[in-house]
Every structure is written in C-alpha cells, then in structure tokens.
Amino acid sequence: MRNCIVLKILMLLCLSAGTLNAQTLALFREAEKGNAKIYDSTAQIWLYYNKADTIITNRHIVKSVVDAAAPYGVTISVKLDKEGRERFAVATRQSIGKKILIIVGNRLLSAPVVQGEIPGGEVQITGGFTYEEAKKLATALRQKHQTSSVEPGDDVKKAISKLDHALVEKDYRMLDEVLGESLIMGHSNAYFQTKSDVISDLQKEKIVYDKIEQHSIQEQDKQGGFYRVSRIIRVDGKYRGQAFSMKLAVMEIWKENETEDWQLWSRQAVKITE
C-alpha cells in the first residue's frame, strides 16, 4: 500500500492568490447523519459530515511543494506533522470503503474513497490546474496560522473540559494540573486572577461556579507550543455572594508543557448582551 493518497481535485481552481490566502484546508470523514453538509457538484449529491470530526487542517502541514513532472500531471505534495500523520492514519484506517471530504473554505475539492490505511503522512493533491495555480494553492496550504473554523485537537479539548469541571467541582488538584504558573485570567467585570488567585478565591467562595455550559468552540491558531481557542459559554454562579448567570465570549491561550500536557496560560472573557 502506498503511503500517500491521491486527492483528485475535480473542480477548476482558477483562484487568485488573495482568494487562496483566505482559505482554510480541512479534511472530514463522511457521516451518514452529520451536522453539516456540502454539495458534490460532480456526483450531484449532498455529502454530510460532522464539524467536530476534523481530521487535518493547514496547521498540520509542514511542507507543500509543486511537482510538475508527476505522472498524474501537476501535483502538490504535502507532508504532515506528527499529529497530522497520526490523525490521518487513524481516520483512513477507520474509513476504508468510505469517503474523505477535502474542503477548502466552503468549497468541496474532492471526496475520494479510502482504499486502506495511510500511515506515512504524505498527501498528493492533483488535477485540473496549471503550474501557477498549483503554486498559489501550495503557498496557501502552508499558511497554518490563519483563523480556522474547526475545533481544536482532542488533547486540548480534554484540557478545557478538565478546567470547566475543576472550577465547578472545586477540584484543586486538577486546577493545579491545568493552570499554568504564569496564568493571567481576565473576567468580564475587569477582575484579573493569577493561578493562586483562582484557587484561593474558590476556597474563600469569593467566586462560586455552579454551572459552566459550553455552547461552541473554535480553534483560532496554533503556533509552536501555544494553542489559541475561542469559546462561547454560559456560566451560572456567585461573585461576592451575588448570583449571576451570563453568556460569555472567551479567548484562551493554552501552552504545552514539558510533559506534553496543555495548561491554560491566558484567558479573557467578555459578556455577551442577550
């Protein structure tokens, strides 16, 4: 089995460099009952997928080059990072005989059927574009730090879930694990906390979290060992004895520590008027 997959782009990519630069690549597994859909103009059918089931995005790409001498015509060879290789291998192993949707922005490029597991982390994109068009697309694919509409990786989502649980349950051991030592946590009332403040304020019941309900989550970007995530949450609790219930837009920066665990490094919340 070849360690790469040929992703045939079956639509014209006569896009300008500026348009391409605004695009985000994302691969999804086809789902019979997904929460999102996209139209396949070639097969003339709707294909369904789950937005949370992202396989890889631009941020997993470490290299993308154009090969004009490939047997399939002008080809873009893409190499994935360690996380991307692992995610792609698992997804293809679990999707044999099923489709993988390759989406750039809001456009379906192709939906190839997986023939077998692909563990090598190499992807080839080929099909109806010129050398110049391929160069523009290859450049856009390398722009891994642009804003994304997909969810963050499972390891980061797990850390976020631990944080919310620990705040509500007053789990100080877990808070010590997920809060960075240099944390600055900003609240919608302009109150700021350090790591020690978060724990101390919970112990003194200056702040009480009765419920934290996440409405949405989006990956913004990943640079080095930092992950920036935006969330919409509803929080019920008490501040200095006064009950509150509010919807918040929260921006969080998570940092990967020496043991490859994610810790909250910075956070700012803004109240959403309802």
Buried (B, 14 or more C-beta within 10 A) or exposed (E): EEEBBBBBBBBEBEBEEEEBEEBBBBBBBBBEEBEBEBEBEEEEEEBBBBBBBBBBBBBBBBEBEBBEEBEEBBBBBBBBBEBBBBBBBEBBEEBEEBBBBBBBBEBBBBBBEBEEBBBBBBBBBBBBBEEEBBBBBBBBBBBBEBEBBBBBBEBBBEBBEBBBBBBBEBBEEBBEBBBBEEBBBBBBEEBEBBBEBBBEBBEEEBBBBEEBEBEEBBBBBBEEEBBBBBBBBBBBBBBEEEEBEBBBBBBBBBBBEEEEBBBBBBBBBEBBEE
